[in-house]
Amino acid sequence: MTDDAGQRIDKWLKVARLFKTRTQATAACESRRIKVNGEIAKPAKHIKPGDVLTLRRSDGRYLDITVLGLSEKSLSKEMARTLLKIETPEIDEQTKELMALLDQAMRAARITQKGWPTKKQRRDLEKFRDSWR
């Protein structure tokens, strides 16, 4: 495929090794985590060299990725890195502190129990669920 025609974004994300499978790349596009030149990208959107992708990571941070080249075939890790240029935006101290507090709160809210609930825990859970019905 020539560079003028472009390439589907889900295929390019897989070839550039930003996602392990094309299905994961498609899911990221459908969940609105990827933008092309500031616009939300669907999996079938065509990209070309020079486009800027914004990828929202699972931890809430953003990556700006400039497309440098296209490829139809899977490439080695070293060759795949030549297809893109990653630019990580700077994060100010206040945002870092806020992210750390949010992470700490999320860890505290997680259930630390392992395995199946005990009979007492199960009854308490059923009582709680019934109170909402």
C-alpha positions in Angstrom: 0.0 0.0 0.0 1.3 3.4 -0.8 1.8 6.2 1.8 -0.7 8.4 -0.1 -3.6 6.0 0.5 -2.9 5.7 4.2 -3.5 2.7 6.4 -6.3 1.7 8.9 -5.4 2.9 12.3 -6.2 -0.5 14.0 -3.8 -2.3 11.7 -1.1 0.4 12.2 -1.4 0.3 16.0 -0.8 -3.5 15.8 2.1 -3.3 13.3 3.7 -0.5 15.4 3.5 -2.7 18.4 1.5 -0.3 20.5 -1.1 -3.1 21.0 -0.4 -6.8 21.0 -3.4 -7.8 18.9 -5.5 -6.0 16.3 -8.6 -6.8 18.5 -7.1 -4.8 21.4 -6.3 -1.9 19.0 -9.9 -2.0 17.7 -11.3 -2.1 21.3 -9.1 1.0 22.2 -10.5 2.9 19.2 -14.1 1.9 20.0 -13.7 3.0 23.7 -12.6 6.4 22.5 -9.1 6.2 23.9 -7.4 7.2 20.6 -7.6 10.5 18.7 -6.1 11.4 15.4 -5.2 15.0 15.0 -7.6 15.9 17.8 -10.6 13.9 16.5 -11.8 10.6 18.0 -10.8 7.8 15.7 -12.8 4.8 14.7 -10.9 1.6 13.9 -11.3 2.0 10.1 -9.9 5.6 10.1 -7.0 5.9 7.7 -3.8 7.6 8.9 -0.8 8.8 7.0 2.7 9.9 7.9 2.7 13.2 9.8 -0.6 12.5 11.6 -0.5 13.0 15.4 -2.2 10.3 17.5 -3.2 10.9 21.1 -3.5 7.7 23.1 -5.1 7.7 26.6 -3.4 5.0 28.7 -5.1 3.0 31.4 -3.5 5.0 34.2 -5.1 8.2 32.8 -2.0 9.7 31.2 -1.8 10.7 27.6 0.8 9.9 24.9 1.3 12.0 21.8 2.5 9.8 18.9 3.6 11.1 15.6 3.3 8.7 12.6 6.5 8.5 10.7 5.8 5.6 8.4 3.4 2.9 7.4 3.8 -0.9 7.0 1.4 -3.7 6.1 3.6 -6.4 7.5 4.5 -7.2 11.1 8.0 -5.9 11.9 10.6 -6.6 14.5 10.5 -4.4 17.6 13.4 -2.2 16.4 11.9 -1.7 13.0 8.5 -1.0 14.4 9.9 1.9 16.5 11.0 3.6 13.3 7.3 4.0 12.4 6.5 6.4 15.2 7.8 9.0 17.5 6.5 9.1 21.1 6.2 12.4 22.8 5.2 12.3 26.5 3.6 15.6 27.7 5.0 17.1 30.9 2.9 16.7 34.0 3.0 19.4 36.6 3.5 18.7 40.3 -0.1 19.3 41.3 -1.3 16.7 38.8 1.3 14.2 39.9 0.2 14.6 43.6 -3.5 14.3 42.6 -2.7 11.1 40.6 -0.8 9.7 43.6 -3.7 10.4 45.9 -6.2 8.8 43.5 -4.0 5.7 43.2 -3.7 5.5 47.0 -7.5 5.8 47.4 -8.1 3.1 44.7 -5.7 0.7 46.5 -7.4 1.3 49.9 -10.8 0.7 48.3 -9.8 -2.7 46.9 -11.0 -5.8 48.6 -8.1 -7.7 50.1 -10.0 -10.9 50.6 -8.8 -13.9 48.7 -10.9 -16.9 47.8 -14.6 -17.5 48.3 -16.5 -15.5 50.9 -17.3 -17.1 54.2 -20.9 -17.9 55.1 -21.2 -14.8 57.3 -19.7 -12.6 54.5 -22.1 -14.1 52.0 -25.1 -13.5 54.2 -24.1 -9.9 54.8 -23.6 -9.4 51.0 -27.1 -10.9 50.3 -28.6 -8.7 53.0 -27.0 -5.6 51.4 -28.2 -6.6 47.9 -31.7 -7.2 49.2 -31.8 -3.8 50.8 -31.4 -2.2 47.3 -34.2 -4.1 45.7 
